[in-house]
Amino acid sequence: MDTKIEEIQQNIFRICLRPKGSFISFNHFLIKDEKPTLIHTGHRELFQYVYEEVNKIINAENLSYITFSHFEPDECGSLNEWLEIALNAQVAINKICDWSVKGFIGKPSLVLKDGEILDLGKHKLKMIETPHFPHAWEASVFYDTTSGVLFGSDIGTQQGFKDSLDNRDVVEEIFALQQKLGYMPFGPSMAEGIRRLQDINIPILATMHGTALNQKNCRNLLALLEAENQKACRSIFQDNYPLVQ
């Protein structure tokens, strides 16, 4: 197991793991504040590794909130293990995600409305619903209005075990991998998700897999995804309705 901890902004820590043989790494983010918050629990089988890294920064039992984008093993697979350790922690997610999660953990979540702010102390996390972007109906992203860091889940996925921030132009590399993996659900929901993110200032996009993206890379990636989405939508429309001009 490759592991590293890096502070990407003041009191925002990236805990990066890459299991042996994995072509991607997995990032978990800890915000150290009056109400410490973990973003992405990680896979169930990786719980002990993430727990030990979190415990180097804070007492893991003192977590106040646990949150993630959507219901998927790397997003929340070890959620029950975390709730057994951090007895006072609340799971903060949107309503649709809660439909899956409540049957998984057997306790109420803190259900956030679109645009609602989670007050951590100095940091304020805004939940932005982005259905089907990067994927899954219940998808959302979290924007720290204090630092400008967007926790974008699978948006910007890259291969390898990278440092926390790479200022090189990595957009084409990201786009090529996304095309290969085929996990971006092109369509109107994706268009709306991209638009919502383009409307906010994002100095840093904290990706779940790979290095964080600077403002230029983030802006260029969203523009490229927007163009590809428009292209895909036109192709689908023309293939199914060839006589419509």
C-alpha positions as CSV (number, residue, x, y, z in Angstrom):
1,M,0.0,0.0,0.0
2,D,1.3,3.4,-1.0
3,T,0.2,6.2,1.4
4,K,0.8,9.9,1.7
5,I,-0.8,12.8,3.6
6,E,-0.5,16.4,2.2
7,E,-2.1,19.6,3.4
8,I,-3.6,21.1,0.2
9,Q,-5.0,24.2,1.9
10,Q,-4.9,25.4,5.5
11,N,-6.3,22.6,7.6
12,I,-7.5,20.6,4.5
13,F,-5.7,17.3,4.3
14,R,-5.5,14.9,1.4
15,I,-5.0,11.3,2.5
16,C,-4.0,9.4,-0.6
17,L,-3.8,5.6,-0.8
18,R,-2.9,3.3,-3.7
19,P,-3.4,-0.4,-3.1
20,K,-0.8,-2.7,-4.7
21,G,-1.6,-3.3,-8.4
22,S,-4.2,-0.5,-8.6
23,F,-3.9,1.8,-11.6
24,I,-5.5,4.7,-9.7
25,S,-5.1,6.1,-6.2
26,F,-7.9,7.0,-3.8
27,N,-8.1,10.4,-2.1
28,H,-9.9,11.0,1.2
29,F,-10.1,14.6,2.5
30,L,-10.1,15.6,6.2
31,I,-11.1,19.2,7.2
32,K,-9.6,19.9,10.6
33,D,-11.9,22.4,12.2
34,E,-14.3,22.9,15.2
35,K,-16.4,20.2,13.6
36,P,-13.9,17.9,11.9
37,T,-15.2,16.4,8.6
38,L,-14.2,13.5,6.5
39,I,-15.0,13.6,2.8
40,H,-15.0,10.0,1.3
41,T,-14.7,7.1,3.7
42,G,-12.9,4.8,1.2
43,H,-13.5,1.1,0.6
44,R,-14.4,-1.1,3.5
45,E,-11.2,-3.1,3.1
46,L,-9.1,0.0,3.3
47,F,-10.7,1.3,6.5
48,Q,-7.8,0.6,8.8
49,Y,-5.4,2.4,6.5
50,V,-7.5,5.6,6.3
51,Y,-8.3,5.5,10.0
52,E,-4.6,5.4,10.9
53,E,-3.9,8.3,8.7
54,V,-6.8,10.4,10.0
55,N,-5.7,9.6,13.6
56,K,-2.3,11.2,12.8
57,I,-4.1,14.5,12.3
58,I,-7.0,14.4,14.8
59,N,-8.6,11.9,17.2
60,A,-10.7,10.0,14.7
61,E,-13.4,9.5,17.4
62,N,-14.0,13.2,17.3
63,L,-15.3,13.4,13.7
64,S,-18.5,15.5,13.5
65,Y,-19.5,14.9,9.9
66,I,-18.9,12.3,7.2
67,T,-19.9,13.1,3.7
68,F,-19.4,12.0,0.1
69,S,-20.8,12.5,-3.4
70,H,-22.7,9.3,-4.2
71,F,-23.4,5.8,-3.0
72,E,-20.4,3.8,-4.2
73,P,-17.8,1.6,-2.5
74,D,-14.9,4.1,-2.7
75,E,-17.2,6.9,-1.6
76,C,-18.7,5.3,1.4
77,G,-17.9,1.6,1.6
78,S,-16.5,1.8,5.2
79,L,-19.2,4.1,6.5
80,N,-20.4,1.7,9.1
81,E,-16.9,1.1,10.4
82,W,-16.4,4.9,10.8
83,L,-19.7,5.2,12.6
84,E,-18.6,2.6,15.1
85,I,-15.5,4.6,15.8
86,A,-16.9,8.2,15.7
87,L,-20.1,7.7,17.7
88,N,-21.2,11.3,17.4
89,A,-20.5,11.8,13.7
90,Q,-23.4,12.6,11.4
91,V,-23.6,11.5,7.8
92,A,-24.3,14.6,5.7
93,I,-25.8,13.9,2.3
94,N,-28.6,14.9,0.0
95,K,-32.1,13.4,0.1
96,I,-31.7,11.0,-2.9
97,C,-28.4,9.7,-1.6
98,D,-30.1,9.1,1.8
99,W,-32.6,6.7,0.2
100,S,-29.7,4.3,-0.3
101,V,-27.6,5.1,2.7
102,K,-30.3,4.8,5.4
103,G,-30.8,1.1,4.5
104,F,-27.0,0.6,4.6
105,I,-26.3,2.2,8.0
106,G,-29.6,1.9,9.8
107,K,-29.6,5.4,11.3
108,P,-30.8,8.8,10.3
109,S,-28.5,11.0,8.2
110,L,-28.3,14.8,8.2
111,V,-30.2,15.4,5.0
112,L,-28.9,18.6,3.2
113,K,-30.9,20.7,0.7
114,D,-29.3,21.8,-2.5
115,G,-27.2,24.9,-1.7
116,E,-27.3,24.3,2.1
117,I,-24.2,25.2,4.1
118,L,-22.6,22.9,6.5
119,D,-20.9,25.1,9.1
120,L,-17.7,23.5,10.4
121,G,-16.3,26.5,12.2
122,K,-13.9,28.4,10.0
123,H,-14.8,26.3,7.0
124,K,-18.2,26.3,5.3
125,L,-19.2,23.4,3.1
126,K,-21.8,24.1,0.5
127,M,-23.6,21.1,-0.9
128,I,-24.3,21.4,-4.7
129,E,-26.5,18.8,-6.2
130,T,-25.3,17.6,-9.6
131,P,-27.5,14.6,-10.6
132,H,-25.7,12.2,-13.0
133,F,-22.5,14.3,-12.9
134,P,-19.9,12.8,-12.5
135,H,-22.3,9.9,-12.4
136,A,-25.1,8.5,-10.3
137,W,-28.6,10.0,-9.8
138,E,-27.8,11.1,-6.3
139,A,-24.5,12.8,-7.1
140,S,-23.5,16.0,-5.4
141,V,-20.3,17.9,-4.8
142,F,-19.1,20.0,-1.9
143,Y,-17.6,23.5,-2.2
144,D,-15.7,25.0,0.7
145,T,-16.7,28.7,0.5
146,T,-13.8,29.6,2.8
147,S,-10.9,28.3,0.8
148,G,-12.6,27.9,-2.6
149,V,-11.7,24.1,-2.8
150,L,-14.3,22.1,-4.7
151,F,-14.4,18.4,-3.6
152,G,-15.4,17.1,-7.0
153,S,-15.4,13.3,-6.5
154,D,-14.7,11.6,-9.9
155,I,-14.5,14.8,-11.9
156,G,-10.9,15.0,-13.0
157,T,-9.9,11.3,-12.4
158,Q,-6.3,10.5,-13.2
159,Q,-4.1,7.4,-13.1
160,G,-1.1,6.9,-10.8
161,F,0.0,8.0,-7.4
162,K,0.4,11.7,-7.8
163,D,1.3,14.6,-5.5
164,S,-1.4,16.8,-4.2
165,L,-1.2,19.6,-6.8
166,D,0.2,19.5,-10.3
167,N,0.3,22.8,-12.2
168,R,1.1,21.1,-15.5
169,D,-1.6,21.0,-18.2
170,V,-3.2,17.6,-17.5
171,V,-6.6,18.1,-19.1
172,E,-6.0,16.0,-22.2
173,E,-4.7,13.1,-20.0
174,I,-7.8,13.3,-17.8
175,F,-10.2,13.5,-20.8
176,A,-8.5,10.5,-22.5
177,L,-8.9,8.4,-19.4
178,Q,-12.6,9.4,-19.0
179,Q,-13.3,8.5,-22.6
180,K,-11.6,5.1,-22.1
181,L,-13.5,4.3,-18.9
182,G,-16.8,5.7,-20.2
183,Y,-18.2,6.8,-16.9
184,M,-19.4,10.3,-17.9
185,P,-23.2,10.2,-18.6
186,F,-23.5,12.7,-21.4
187,G,-26.9,14.4,-21.6
188,P,-28.9,17.3,-20.1
189,S,-28.2,16.5,-16.5
190,M,-24.5,16.6,-17.2
191,A,-24.9,19.9,-19.0
192,E,-26.6,21.4,-16.0
193,G,-24.0,20.1,-13.6
194,I,-21.2,21.6,-15.7
195,R,-23.0,24.9,-15.8
196,R,-23.5,25.0,-12.1
197,L,-19.8,24.5,-11.5
198,Q,-18.8,27.1,-14.1
199,D,-20.8,29.7,-12.2
200,I,-18.6,29.5,-9.1
201,N,-14.9,30.4,-8.5
202,I,-12.8,27.2,-8.1
203,P,-9.2,27.9,-7.3
204,I,-8.6,24.2,-6.6
205,L,-10.6,21.1,-7.7
206,A,-9.8,18.3,-5.2
207,T,-10.2,15.1,-7.2
208,M,-10.9,11.7,-5.7
209,H,-8.3,10.0,-7.9
210,G,-5.1,11.9,-8.8
211,T,-3.7,15.3,-8.3
212,A,-5.8,18.4,-7.5
213,L,-6.4,20.7,-10.4
214,N,-5.6,24.4,-10.4
215,Q,-8.1,27.0,-11.6
216,K,-6.9,26.9,-15.2
217,N,-7.0,23.2,-15.5
218,C,-10.4,23.0,-13.8
219,R,-11.8,25.7,-16.1
220,N,-10.4,24.0,-19.2
221,L,-11.6,20.6,-18.2
222,L,-15.2,21.8,-17.7
223,A,-15.1,23.6,-21.1
224,L,-13.8,20.4,-22.8
225,L,-16.5,18.3,-21.0
226,E,-19.1,20.8,-22.0
227,A,-18.1,20.7,-25.7
228,E,-18.0,16.9,-25.7
229,N,-21.4,16.7,-24.0
230,Q,-22.9,19.0,-26.7
231,K,-21.3,16.8,-29.4
232,A,-22.6,13.6,-27.9
233,C,-26.1,15.0,-27.5
234,R,-26.2,16.2,-31.1
235,S,-25.0,12.7,-32.2
236,I,-27.7,10.9,-30.2
237,F,-30.4,13.2,-31.5
238,Q,-29.4,12.9,-35.1
239,D,-29.0,9.1,-34.9
240,N,-32.5,8.7,-33.5
241,Y,-34.3,11.5,-35.4
242,P,-32.4,11.7,-38.7
243,L,-35.2,13.6,-40.5
244,V,-35.4,16.4,-38.0
245,Q,-33.3,19.4,-38.9
